[in-house]
């Protein structure tokens, strides 16, 4: 396996469901900051409205992805996809789900 693919594979495996909330909130905050900075630069009202719609739309999309993963984990579906990245449940969740199915 080429080195680049090994690094990408390691990054995919390192992403856990506990990180999804942090990533989702971080992305939303980043989008709000970028939107705010761009709205200060673009003075036209139309530009500000477009930026607002884009930021809100992307924020909703990120939140929906996070909620989907959370619902999967809560229902003991121990893997999922977050923007195309495979996410596995933490060991504590796997143990809890295994104890429920005994």
C-alpha positions as CSV (number, residue, x, y, z in Angstrom):
1,X,0.0,0.0,0.0
2,X,1.5,3.4,-0.9
3,X,2.3,5.7,2.0
4,X,-0.4,8.2,1.0
5,X,-3.1,5.6,1.1
6,X,-1.8,4.3,4.4
7,X,-2.1,7.8,5.9
8,X,-5.6,8.2,4.6
9,X,-6.6,4.8,5.9
10,X,-5.2,5.6,9.3
11,X,-7.2,8.9,9.3
12,X,-10.4,7.0,8.4
13,X,-9.8,4.5,11.2
14,X,-9.0,7.3,13.8
15,X,-12.4,9.0,13.3
16,X,-14.7,7.9,16.0
17,X,-18.3,8.8,16.7
18,X,-17.3,10.8,19.7
19,X,-15.4,13.1,17.4
20,X,-18.4,13.8,15.2
21,X,-20.0,16.3,17.6
22,X,-16.7,18.1,18.0
23,X,-16.1,18.2,14.3
24,X,-19.7,19.2,13.5
25,X,-19.7,22.1,16.0
26,X,-16.2,23.2,14.9
27,X,-17.3,23.2,11.3
28,X,-20.5,25.2,12.1
29,X,-18.4,27.7,14.1
30,X,-15.9,28.0,11.3
31,X,-18.7,28.6,8.8
32,X,-20.2,31.3,11.0
33,X,-16.9,33.0,11.4
34,X,-16.1,32.8,7.6
35,X,-19.6,34.1,6.9
36,X,-19.2,37.0,9.3
37,X,-15.9,38.0,7.9
38,X,-17.1,37.8,4.3
39,X,-20.2,39.8,5.2
40,X,-17.9,42.6,6.6
41,X,-16.1,42.6,3.2
42,X,-19.1,42.4,1.0
43,X,-21.3,45.4,1.6
44,X,-24.1,44.7,-0.8
45,X,-27.3,43.5,0.9
46,X,-27.7,40.7,-1.7
47,X,-24.2,39.4,-1.0
48,X,-24.9,39.3,2.7
49,X,-28.2,37.4,2.1
50,X,-26.4,34.9,-0.1
51,X,-23.7,34.3,2.5
52,X,-26.4,34.0,5.2
53,X,-28.3,31.4,3.2
54,X,-25.1,29.5,2.4
55,X,-23.9,29.4,6.0
56,X,-27.3,28.4,7.4
57,X,-27.7,25.7,4.7
58,X,-24.2,24.2,5.3
59,X,-24.7,24.4,9.1
60,X,-28.0,22.4,8.7
61,X,-26.3,19.9,6.5
62,X,-23.4,19.3,9.0
63,X,-25.9,19.0,11.9
64,X,-28.0,16.5,9.9
65,X,-24.9,14.4,9.3
66,X,-24.0,14.5,13.0
67,X,-27.5,13.6,14.0
68,X,-27.6,10.7,11.6
69,X,-24.5,9.2,13.1
70,X,-25.7,9.8,16.7
71,X,-29.0,8.0,15.9
72,X,-27.2,5.1,14.3
73,X,-25.0,4.7,17.4
74,X,-27.9,5.1,19.8
75,X,-29.7,2.3,18.0
76,X,-26.7,0.0,18.1
77,X,-25.9,0.3,14.4
78,X,-22.2,0.4,15.2
79,X,-20.8,2.0,12.0
80,X,-21.8,4.7,9.6
81,X,-20.6,7.4,7.3
82,X,-19.9,11.0,8.0
83,X,-19.4,13.0,4.8
84,X,-18.0,9.8,3.2
85,X,-15.7,8.8,6.1
86,X,-16.3,5.5,7.8
87,X,-17.1,6.0,11.5
88,X,-17.0,3.2,14.1
89,X,-18.6,3.2,17.5
90,X,-16.3,3.6,20.5
91,X,-15.5,0.4,22.5
92,X,-17.7,1.4,25.4
93,X,-20.8,1.6,23.0
94,X,-19.9,-1.7,21.4
95,X,-19.7,-3.3,24.8
96,X,-23.0,-1.8,25.9
97,X,-24.8,-2.9,22.7
98,X,-23.3,-6.4,23.0
99,X,-24.6,-6.6,26.6
100,X,-28.1,-5.6,25.4
101,X,-28.2,-8.4,22.8
102,X,-27.2,-11.2,25.2
